[in-house]
């Protein structure tokens, strides 16, 4: 059977099970074939390379670098490749037969031997919850589809802690539809993410109306058994440009490693905040922060642990000590840990997200985002925490 004539699409395999796998379900396509007698493997290899170099990179949804070709001792070729979705694979197949770059390739194949099968790459629960949180952000706010996104990606409830936004689907819609209208150009870049069990953390850079205003947003989402969003906390702060160390609030490392050290790293961050960053410290910064490398993305802070100590010392002398009143949540994924806390500085109360990167049990990089706590009289929901 030729797979060019008989294609099984997996796009509806999981319809009705409560998940939206089809929205982001990758497909692995595997093709086996033999050559028509008289064609040499070397000639087919050249034709195959042309397909990979000239045809496939032009096809939407093809994952460049995913295609692997093998030849066994009996003359059977096996070619596997990855598509973002079955729809992408189908669209490519529709143009494959007539594309100039595929003609030499097709002319050498014994079509009676050609078979194809597709398997669906099922996303893990953590991948689905991250997908839902990201899509709510990008489809709902960046792309301007507030109602469709909040209805698609939230669960039976949507408890809201964002300043000025009421609980539920209608609260999201009534806040963001006017926001979208006021800001017709919305560029949003998700720069970091952490998935820890049912919790998803995102850090984003936003530019509104071609840079008229720029913001850094940090968000924490709780999800239900269907990986849909049921609660949301955030902190939003104006873009501050480069700090004394030449860093911005969002640049720096992003690669997640050391997954086996997640719980250990979360415990280190909790001790830092609850023992060293309090009014009467019981531990020193040296116990948690690397003396060799400490990259600080705070808008006003230079790099290095000594600079941090100097800032802390000067603040204490002025009785403006920065301290953590309560750590509400710590989430982590490998070498990255994010905390959500009630922070006090100079007698002003803040909601604060801090993001830490750790190496070998020590903190080597730090980002933060703070927002003054709203007056209780101005709350549209139960508050920031």
Buried (B, 14 or more C-beta within 10 A) or exposed (E): EBBBEEBEEBBEBBEEEEBBBBBBBBBBBBBBBBBEEEBEEEEBEEBBEBBBEEBBEEBEBBBEEBBEBEBEEEEEBEBBBBBBBBBBBBBBBEEBEEBEBBEBBBEBBEBEBBEBBBEBBEBEBBBBBBBBBBBBBBBBBBBBBBBEBBBBBBBEBBBBBBBEBBBBBEBBBBBBEEBBEEBEEBEBEBBBBBBBEBBBBBBBBBBBEEEEEBBBBBBBBBBBEBBBBBBBBBBBBEBBEEBEBEBBBBBBBEEBBBEEBBEEBBEBBBBBBBBBBBEEBEBEBEEBBBEEBBBBBBBEBBBBBEBBBEBBEEBBEEEEBBBBEEBBBBBBBBBBBBBBBBBBBEEEBBBBBBBBBBBEEBBBBBBBBBBEBBEEEEBBBEEBE
